[in-house]
């Protein structure tokens, strides 16, 4: 908890103390979710376009398998392959192993709360060290025009904290924060808990090298397919 509060404080303070660069981006995501009894899985593909949406900056492939402990808690073990093509710099790849706890916190006056806690182990092709990173997301949704419409207002925020320094550039401490506001649109009538599209604005603030802060303004389009 102390580390999370420190990270949040740094997230607020950093933009004022460092040089800030900004970019407009487009992030696309397709995620397939499946359930067979208590066994669950997901697989996602995420292309991300930067440079004012002029080039592919990053491609993420991320599958995971998990187990429902009860109606509220699910644990996952996953893997991610990340291909990075930053402007003016050599391309590099990253492999991640991660463990995840998803918690359906509950519903309060039709406001549904959930959280996702993720611990990552990261290897990059331009270094030999293993980087450890903690991620915590809190998500809220609320129906619009009543439950029957299936349309929801959605907001979430996720804090990233690096736990160690690495030879490929990670620095222990606050890494980034992402904040999203948008809509969840069902793909079919009365598709509560089923497939949906989530669209909205995502702000990403990154603690970049050389005392810089990167602020990305992102149009986020997500397709969630649930079976």
C-alpha positions as CSV (number, residue, x, y, z in Angstrom):
1,X,0.0,0.0,0.0
2,X,2.8,2.4,0.9
3,X,4.5,1.8,-2.6
4,X,1.1,2.4,-4.3
5,X,0.6,5.7,-2.5
6,X,4.2,6.8,-3.3
7,X,3.6,6.0,-7.0
8,X,0.4,8.0,-7.1
9,X,2.2,11.0,-5.5
10,X,5.0,10.8,-8.1
11,X,2.4,10.6,-10.9
12,X,1.0,13.9,-9.8
13,X,4.3,15.6,-9.2
14,X,6.4,14.4,-12.2
15,X,4.7,16.4,-15.0
16,X,5.4,19.6,-13.2
17,X,9.1,18.8,-12.6
18,X,10.1,17.3,-16.0
19,X,10.0,18.1,-19.7
20,X,6.7,16.9,-21.1
21,X,6.2,15.5,-24.6
22,X,2.7,14.7,-26.1
23,X,1.4,12.4,-28.8
24,X,-2.0,11.4,-30.3
25,X,-2.4,7.7,-30.6
26,X,-4.9,4.9,-31.6
27,X,-5.0,1.7,-29.6
28,X,-7.0,-1.3,-30.9
29,X,-7.7,-4.4,-28.9
30,X,-9.5,-7.6,-29.5
31,X,-9.9,-10.0,-26.6
32,X,-11.5,-13.4,-26.5
33,X,-12.7,-14.7,-23.2
34,X,-13.8,-18.3,-22.5
35,X,-15.1,-20.3,-19.6
36,X,-15.5,-24.0,-19.0
37,X,-16.7,-24.6,-15.5
38,X,-14.0,-23.1,-13.2
39,X,-11.4,-23.0,-16.0
40,X,-11.1,-19.7,-17.8
41,X,-8.9,-18.2,-20.4
42,X,-8.4,-15.1,-22.5
43,X,-6.3,-14.2,-25.5
44,X,-5.8,-10.6,-26.8
45,X,-4.2,-8.9,-29.8
46,X,-3.3,-5.2,-29.4
47,X,-1.8,-3.0,-32.2
48,X,-1.0,0.5,-31.0
49,X,-0.4,3.4,-33.4
50,X,1.6,6.5,-32.5
51,X,3.3,9.5,-34.0
52,X,-0.1,11.2,-34.4
53,X,-1.5,7.8,-35.6
54,X,1.1,7.6,-38.5
55,X,2.9,4.4,-37.6
56,X,2.6,1.1,-35.7
57,X,4.5,1.7,-32.4
58,X,3.7,-1.6,-30.6
59,X,2.0,-4.9,-31.1
60,X,1.1,-7.1,-28.1
61,X,0.0,-10.7,-28.1
62,X,-1.2,-11.8,-24.7
63,X,-2.8,-15.2,-23.8
64,X,-3.6,-16.4,-20.3
65,X,-5.3,-19.3,-18.5
66,X,-6.9,-19.1,-15.1
67,X,-9.2,-20.6,-12.4
68,X,-12.3,-19.2,-10.8
69,X,-11.9,-19.4,-7.1
70,X,-15.4,-18.2,-6.5
71,X,-17.9,-15.9,-8.2
72,X,-15.8,-12.8,-7.2
73,X,-12.1,-14.0,-7.6
74,X,-10.2,-15.4,-10.5
75,X,-6.5,-16.1,-10.8
76,X,-4.5,-16.2,-14.0
77,X,-1.1,-17.2,-15.3
78,X,-0.2,-15.5,-18.6
79,X,2.4,-14.6,-21.2
80,X,2.8,-11.6,-23.4
81,X,4.9,-11.0,-26.5
82,X,5.5,-7.3,-27.3
83,X,7.1,-6.0,-30.5
84,X,8.2,-2.4,-30.2
85,X,9.1,-0.2,-33.2
86,X,9.8,3.3,-31.7
87,X,10.4,6.2,-34.1
88,X,14.1,6.9,-34.8
89,X,15.3,4.0,-32.6
90,X,16.1,0.3,-33.2
91,X,13.2,-2.2,-32.9
92,X,13.2,-4.5,-29.9
93,X,11.0,-7.2,-28.4
94,X,9.8,-8.0,-24.9
95,X,8.6,-11.3,-23.3
96,X,6.5,-11.2,-20.2
97,X,5.3,-13.7,-17.7
98,X,2.5,-12.5,-15.5
99,X,0.2,-13.5,-12.6
100,X,-3.1,-11.8,-12.3
101,X,-5.9,-11.6,-9.7
102,X,-9.3,-10.3,-11.0
103,X,-11.8,-9.3,-8.3
104,X,-15.5,-8.5,-8.9
105,X,-15.8,-6.1,-5.9
106,X,-19.5,-5.6,-6.1
107,X,-22.4,-3.4,-7.1
108,X,-23.4,-0.3,-5.2
109,X,-26.5,1.7,-6.4
110,X,-26.0,0.2,-9.9
111,X,-22.3,1.2,-9.9
112,X,-20.3,-1.9,-10.5
113,X,-16.7,-2.0,-9.2
114,X,-13.9,-4.4,-10.2
115,X,-10.2,-4.6,-9.9
116,X,-7.2,-6.2,-11.6
117,X,-3.9,-6.8,-9.9
118,X,-1.1,-8.0,-12.1
119,X,2.6,-8.9,-11.4
120,X,4.9,-9.0,-14.4
121,X,8.3,-10.5,-15.0
122,X,9.8,-8.8,-18.1
123,X,12.7,-9.7,-20.5
124,X,13.8,-7.4,-23.3
125,X,16.0,-8.3,-26.3
126,X,18.3,-5.4,-25.7
127,X,19.3,-6.5,-22.2
128,X,19.8,-9.5,-19.9
129,X,18.2,-8.4,-16.7
130,X,14.7,-9.4,-15.5
131,X,12.4,-6.5,-14.7
132,X,9.6,-6.8,-12.1
133,X,6.5,-4.6,-12.4
134,X,3.4,-4.3,-10.4
135,X,0.1,-3.0,-11.9
136,X,-3.2,-2.2,-10.2
137,X,-6.4,-1.3,-12.0
138,X,-9.7,-0.1,-10.5
139,X,-12.7,-0.1,-12.9
140,X,-16.2,1.3,-12.5
141,X,-19.3,1.0,-14.8
142,X,-22.8,2.3,-14.6
143,X,-25.8,1.5,-16.9
144,X,-27.2,4.3,-19.1
145,X,-30.9,4.5,-20.0
146,X,-31.6,1.6,-17.6
147,X,-30.4,-2.0,-17.4
148,X,-32.4,-3.1,-20.4
149,X,-30.3,-1.0,-22.9
150,X,-27.1,-2.8,-22.0
151,X,-25.2,0.5,-22.6
152,X,-22.8,1.5,-19.8
153,X,-20.6,4.4,-18.9
154,X,-17.1,3.1,-18.0
155,X,-14.1,4.6,-16.2
156,X,-10.9,3.0,-15.0
157,X,-7.4,3.9,-13.8
158,X,-4.3,1.7,-13.7
159,X,-1.0,2.5,-11.9
160,X,2.3,0.8,-13.0
161,X,5.2,0.6,-10.5
162,X,8.6,-0.9,-11.5
163,X,10.2,-2.8,-8.6
164,X,13.8,-2.8,-9.8
165,X,16.4,-1.3,-12.2
166,X,17.5,-3.2,-15.3
167,X,20.2,-2.9,-17.9
168,X,17.6,-2.2,-20.6
169,X,16.3,1.0,-19.0
170,X,13.7,0.2,-16.3
171,X,14.0,2.3,-13.2
172,X,12.5,1.3,-9.8
173,X,9.5,3.5,-8.9
174,X,6.6,5.0,-10.7
175,X,6.4,3.8,-14.3
176,X,3.1,5.2,-15.7
177,X,-0.6,5.7,-15.1
178,X,-3.5,5.2,-17.5
179,X,-6.9,6.7,-17.1
180,X,-9.9,5.8,-19.3
181,X,-13.4,7.2,-19.7
182,X,-15.9,5.9,-22.3
183,X,-18.8,3.7,-23.2
184,X,-19.4,-0.1,-23.2
185,X,-21.8,-1.0,-26.1
186,X,-23.4,-4.5,-26.2
187,X,-23.1,-6.3,-29.5
188,X,-26.5,-7.9,-29.3
189,X,-29.7,-7.0,-27.4
190,X,-29.7,-7.9,-23.7
191,X,-26.1,-9.1,-23.8
192,X,-25.4,-8.5,-20.2
193,X,-22.0,-10.0,-19.4
194,X,-21.5,-11.0,-23.0
195,X,-19.6,-9.6,-26.0
196,X,-19.3,-5.8,-26.2
197,X,-17.4,-2.9,-27.7
198,X,-15.7,-0.4,-25.4
199,X,-14.7,2.9,-26.9
200,X,-13.4,6.1,-25.3
201,X,-10.5,8.4,-24.4
202,X,-7.4,7.0,-22.7
203,X,-4.7,9.2,-21.1
204,X,-1.3,7.6,-20.6
205,X,1.3,9.5,-18.5
206,X,4.7,7.8,-18.6
207,X,7.8,8.4,-16.5
208,X,10.3,8.4,-19.5
209,X,14.1,8.4,-19.4
210,X,16.2,11.5,-19.2
211,X,13.8,13.3,-16.8
212,X,11.0,13.4,-19.4
213,X,7.3,12.8,-19.0
214,X,5.4,11.4,-22.0
215,X,1.7,12.2,-22.2
216,X,-0.3,10.3,-24.8
217,X,-3.9,11.1,-25.8
218,X,-5.4,7.9,-27.1
219,X,-8.5,6.9,-28.9
220,X,-9.1,3.4,-27.4
221,X,-11.3,0.9,-29.3
222,X,-11.8,-2.5,-27.7
223,X,-13.7,-5.6,-28.9
224,X,-14.5,-8.1,-26.1
225,X,-15.8,-11.5,-27.3
226,X,-17.1,-13.7,-24.5
227,X,-18.1,-17.4,-24.8
